[in-house]
Amino acid sequence: MKLKLARTTLKAKPKTIELDKLEEELADRSIFYFDKENSHKELKELIEYFEEKGYSVYMREVRYGMDENEYIYEVHIIA
């Protein structure tokens, strides 16, 4: 499954990442930011994937502006 990482600027296009690559990066960091273009269903699948592997996963929306569409997803994946 491919997920879109959060944009670094408002006009940038989101970069994609595979679940395998994400799992490799868990050795270096445990907090990831995902773009609003990801569906809620995809993020639920991400949570289930890591919970089945024994990780604790926490997800929340982070609003960065006053507009309703200005948000990203913050996901904590902890061993």
C-alpha positions as CSV (number, residue, x, y, z in Angstrom):
1,M,0.0,0.0,0.0
2,K,1.2,3.5,-0.8
3,L,0.6,6.4,1.5
4,K,1.2,10.1,0.9
5,L,3.5,11.9,3.3
6,A,2.6,15.4,4.4
7,R,3.6,18.3,2.1
8,T,6.5,20.4,3.2
9,T,5.0,23.5,1.6
10,L,1.4,24.5,0.7
11,K,2.1,24.3,-3.1
12,A,4.3,21.1,-3.0
13,K,3.0,17.7,-4.1
14,P,2.9,15.0,-1.4
15,K,5.6,12.3,-1.7
16,T,4.5,8.6,-1.4
17,I,5.9,5.9,0.8
18,E,5.4,2.1,0.9
19,L,4.5,0.3,4.1
20,D,7.8,-1.7,3.8
21,K,9.9,1.5,3.7
22,L,7.9,3.0,6.6
23,E,8.6,0.0,8.7
24,E,12.3,0.3,7.9
25,E,12.3,3.9,9.1
26,L,10.8,2.9,12.5
27,A,14.4,2.3,13.6
28,D,15.1,6.0,13.3
29,R,11.8,7.7,14.2
30,S,8.3,6.9,15.5
31,I,6.2,9.9,14.4
32,F,5.1,10.3,10.8
33,Y,3.0,13.0,9.2
34,F,0.6,12.0,6.4
35,D,-1.2,14.2,3.9
36,K,-4.9,14.9,3.9
37,E,-5.2,13.2,0.5
38,N,-5.0,9.8,2.2
39,S,-8.4,8.3,2.8
40,H,-9.4,7.5,6.4
41,K,-9.7,3.9,5.3
42,E,-6.1,3.8,4.1
43,L,-4.9,5.1,7.5
44,K,-7.1,2.6,9.4
45,E,-5.4,-0.2,7.3
46,L,-2.0,1.3,8.3
47,I,-3.0,1.2,12.0
48,E,-4.2,-2.4,11.7
49,Y,-1.1,-3.5,9.8
50,F,1.2,-2.3,12.5
51,E,-1.0,-3.4,15.4
52,E,-1.0,-6.9,14.0
53,K,2.9,-6.8,14.1
54,G,2.7,-5.9,17.8
55,Y,3.2,-2.1,17.6
56,S,1.1,0.5,19.5
57,V,-0.3,3.1,17.0
58,Y,-1.9,6.4,17.7
59,M,-3.4,8.7,15.1
60,R,-4.8,12.3,15.2
61,E,-5.6,15.2,12.9
62,V,-3.4,18.2,13.2
63,R,-4.9,21.5,12.1
64,Y,-2.5,24.1,10.8
65,G,-4.9,26.8,9.6
66,M,-8.3,28.3,10.0
67,D,-9.7,26.6,6.9
68,E,-11.6,23.3,7.3
69,N,-9.3,21.6,4.8
70,E,-6.0,22.7,6.4
71,Y,-5.0,19.6,8.3
72,I,-2.6,16.6,8.2
73,Y,-2.5,13.3,10.1
74,E,0.0,12.6,12.8
75,V,0.7,8.9,13.4
76,H,2.8,7.6,16.3
77,I,4.1,4.0,15.9
78,I,5.7,2.6,19.0
79,A,7.3,-0.8,19.6
